[in-house]
């Protein structure tokens, strides 16, 4: 590992422990760590997404989705009937515990450690929040068609795709590539909002919030409370 990469991994580790990083920090961290992680690992997959954001046609996420897609194509009428289907849910990018283990492995490359074992640890939740918005700019190519990865903000934060049946138009199944629970905890309804072209920034209350690209300027106000409703989509402190 070259000294530049080692330096930035160590620097991100310090930001991670102090909960002061944002989306740009996570992006650089993923890019630098990718080549030092094993094939078919989560960080390899993340780096590949950044290298091929407009047409990713292989990897962990697609391999996880394909069995469900094949079942859907072969049993479209059954699936759309609403009957209970006995099929394993796809893991997408991986379980949160697996992402956490991979993150720990990156830090170990420079002989550093981070808390593991609690997927609700605050810095880790911030990390997943950033990852979801990074990947929300990417597309998957499946069976010759491109599908947007969508960021859905509700009681949970979801990164998913809606796959359309080749047999019946406007018939979809939705699959999560990554999921973070207990985000909009005051939302007692089923209301969800798709967030397009948003980026996560750290505000002076210590929390991350997703804002539209057009507001992401050098003079961005750090006071989250100064914005109107539905402008900043926050990740509150999890209790």
C-alpha positions in Angstrom: 0.0 0.0 0.0 1.4 3.4 -0.9 1.8 6.1 1.6 -0.9 8.3 0.2 -3.5 5.6 0.5 -2.3 4.7 4.0 -2.5 8.3 5.1 -6.1 8.8 3.8 -7.4 5.5 5.3 -5.9 6.6 8.7 -7.4 10.1 8.3 -10.8 8.6 7.5 -10.5 6.3 10.5 -10.0 9.4 12.8 -13.0 11.1 11.2 -15.0 7.9 11.6 -14.3 7.5 15.3 -15.1 11.2 15.9 -18.3 11.1 13.7 -17.2 14.1 11.5 -17.2 12.6 8.0 -19.6 13.1 5.1 -20.3 11.6 1.7 -17.2 12.9 0.0 -15.0 11.4 2.7 -16.7 8.0 2.2 -16.3 8.2 -1.6 -12.6 8.8 -1.4 -12.2 6.1 1.2 -14.0 3.5 -1.0 -11.9 4.4 -4.1 -8.6 4.1 -2.2 -9.5 0.9 -0.4 -10.9 -1.0 -3.3 -7.7 -2.5 -4.8 -6.5 -3.7 -1.4 -9.6 -5.8 -0.7 -10.2 -9.4 -2.0 -12.3 -10.2 -5.1 -16.0 -10.6 -4.4 -15.7 -8.5 -1.2 -18.1 -5.7 -0.4 -15.5 -3.0 -0.8 -14.5 -4.4 -4.2 -18.2 -4.1 -5.2 -18.5 -0.6 -3.9 -15.4 0.5 -5.9 -16.7 -1.2 -9.0 -20.0 0.8 -8.7 -18.0 4.0 -8.6 -15.9 2.9 -11.6 -19.1 1.8 -13.6 -21.9 4.0 -12.3 -24.0 4.0 -15.5 -24.0 0.3 -16.4 -22.9 -2.2 -13.7 -23.6 -5.6 -15.2 -22.1 -8.0 -12.7 -21.1 -8.4 -9.1 -22.6 -9.2 -5.6 -25.8 -7.2 -6.0 -26.8 -8.6 -9.3 -25.9 -12.1 -8.3 -28.1 -11.7 -5.2 -31.0 -10.3 -7.3 -30.9 -12.8 -10.2 -32.5 -15.8 -8.4 -35.5 -13.7 -7.4 -35.7 -12.1 -10.9 -35.7 -15.6 -12.5 -38.4 -16.8 -10.2 -40.5 -13.7 -10.9 -40.2 -14.2 -14.6 -41.1 -17.8 -14.4 -44.0 -17.3 -12.0 -45.2 -13.7 -12.7 -48.9 -14.5 -12.4 -48.4 -16.2 -9.0 -46.2 -13.4 -7.7 -48.6 -10.7 -8.8 -51.6 -12.6 -7.3 -50.5 -11.6 -3.8 -50.1 -15.1 -2.5 -47.3 -15.8 0.0 -44.1 -16.8 -1.9 -41.5 -19.0 -0.3 -38.3 -17.5 -1.6 -35.3 -16.1 0.2 -35.0 -12.4 0.1 -31.9 -11.2 -1.7 -29.1 -9.7 0.5 -28.2 -7.1 -2.1 -24.8 -5.6 -1.2 -24.8 -7.7 2.0 -26.1 -7.7 5.5 -25.1 -4.7 7.6 -23.0 -6.9 9.8 -21.1 -8.0 6.7 -20.5 -4.4 5.6 -19.2 -3.7 9.1 -16.8 -6.6 9.0 -15.5 -5.4 5.6 -15.0 -1.9 7.0 -13.1 -3.3 9.9 -10.9 -5.3 7.4 -10.0 -2.1 5.6 -8.9 -0.4 8.8 -6.8 -3.4 9.8 -4.8 -2.9 6.6 -3.2 0.1 8.4 -3.3 -1.6 11.8 -6.3 0.3 13.1 -9.5 -0.9 14.7 -13.1 0.2 14.8 -16.1 -0.9 16.9 -17.8 -4.0 15.4 -20.8 -6.1 16.5 -23.3 -3.3 16.8 -24.9 -2.3 13.5 -26.6 0.6 15.4 -23.3 2.2 16.3 -23.7 5.8 15.4 -20.7 6.2 13.1 -21.6 3.0 11.3 -25.1 4.2 10.7 -23.7 7.5 9.3 -21.4 5.4 7.0 -24.4 3.4 5.6 -26.4 6.6 5.2 -23.6 8.0 3.0 -23.2 4.7 1.1 -26.8 4.7 0.1 -26.7 8.2 -1.3 -23.4 7.4 -3.2 -25.0 4.3 -4.8 -28.2 6.2 -5.5 -26.4 7.6 -8.5 -25.7 4.2 -10.1 -27.5 1.9 -12.5 -27.6 -1.9 -12.9 -27.8 -3.6 -16.2 -29.9 -6.8 -15.9 -31.0 -8.9 -18.8 -30.2 -6.1 -21.3 -32.1 -3.3 -19.5 -30.7 -0.6 -17.2 -32.4 0.0 -13.8 -31.8 2.9 -11.6 -30.8 2.3 -8.0 -33.3 4.5 -6.1 -33.0 6.1 -2.7 -36.3 5.9 -0.7 -36.6 7.9 2.5 -39.2 6.9 5.0 -39.2 5.2 8.4 -36.2 3.4 6.9 -33.7 4.4 4.2 -33.7 2.0 1.3 -31.6 1.6 -1.8 -33.6 -0.5 -4.2 -34.5 -1.3 -7.8 -37.9 -1.9 -9.3 -37.6 -4.7 -11.8 -40.3 -4.8 -14.5 -41.7 -8.1 -15.8 -40.9 -9.0 -19.4 -44.3 -10.6 -19.6 -46.5 -7.8 -18.3 -45.7 -4.1 -18.6 -46.0 -2.0 -15.4 -45.7 -5.1 -13.2 -42.7 -4.7 -10.9 -40.9 -6.3 -8.0 -38.9 -4.2 -5.7 -35.6 -5.4 -4.2 -33.3 -3.7 -1.6 -29.6 -3.5 -2.3 -29.0 -1.8 1.1 -31.3 -0.9 4.0 -31.0 1.3 7.1 -33.8 1.1 9.7 -35.2 3.7 12.1 -34.3 6.8 10.1 -37.5 8.9 10.0 -38.7 7.6 13.4 -41.5 10.1 13.8 -43.1 8.8 10.6 -45.9 6.6 11.8 -47.4 6.3 8.4 -46.3 4.4 5.3 -45.3 7.6 3.6 -42.0 7.4 1.6 -40.2 9.8 -0.7 -37.8 9.1 -3.4 -34.7 11.4 -3.2 -33.0 12.0 -6.5 -29.8 14.0 -6.9 -29.1 14.4 -3.2 -25.8 14.4 -1.3 -25.1 14.0 2.4 -23.5 16.8 4.4 -22.6 17.2 8.1 -24.4 20.0 9.9 -23.5 21.8 13.1 -25.8 19.7 15.2 -23.5 16.8 14.5 -26.1 15.0 12.2 -25.9 14.1 8.6 -28.5 15.4 6.2 -29.2 14.8 2.6 -29.7 18.0 0.5 -30.3 18.6 -3.3 -27.2 19.1 -5.4 -28.2 22.7 -6.1 -27.9 23.6 -2.4 -24.5 22.0 -2.1 -22.4 25.2 -2.4 -19.4 26.6 -0.5 -21.7 28.9 1.5 -24.1 26.1 2.6 -25.6 27.1 5.9 -24.5 24.6 8.6 -27.7 25.2 10.7 -30.1 22.4 9.7 -33.0 24.1 11.5 -32.7 27.1 9.2 -34.0 25.2 6.2 -37.7 24.8 5.3 -39.5 21.5 5.7 -38.6 18.8 3.2 -35.4 20.4 2.2 -32.9 18.6 4.4 -33.6 14.9 5.0 -31.7 14.0 8.2 -30.3 11.0 9.9 -31.2 11.7 13.5 -29.2 10.3 16.4 -30.4 6.7 17.0 -31.3 6.0 20.6 
